């Protein structure tokens, strides 16, 4: 009988928990679950934050991991799928599309968003779906975030609240060898923002 698909996947073998520490998913090949096996195939590190708390549906959890591969807890996990005004979007049924970071929060916490609440970004990076960067708040909290950070949509205006002194400090820290993620944490900005500042893609006139 001919076997189709990946020859490394033996569907007759009893499915046991993934060999990666902290992962409770069932194995599909090489003692790895589907997500970790895909990472292994793509040459990505298996030593990532486990997704054992993603409990809503395996399908949603797998798609979240596919379009925003988990990295370190302090990094932004940016959505690589479809976006709307800078925010990731994901299909949750044949007729319903939702904001990806809302779904990521629900999957991570195992419950729906409370009525009247929204998911805010600690990192001020719209495509990020890292659960550690997401926090609940009211619409008022979210509007206040936009006002305080100079953000009105994902159009780059969030940079304007960095002072020239802060821009110079960010670049100096990078030149001294400080990790980009650590700089982002210190200034409450996304890692992608820090990269743009360091590469002079913004504030090129500040020396």
Beta strands, then each sheet from edge to edge (+ up, - down):
strand 1: 27-29
strand 2: 32-33
strand 3: 83-84
strand 4: 87-93
strand 5: 96-99
strand 6: 117-121
strand 7: 134-138
sheet 1: 1+ 2-
sheet 2: 3+ 4- 5+
sheet 3: 6+ 7-
end
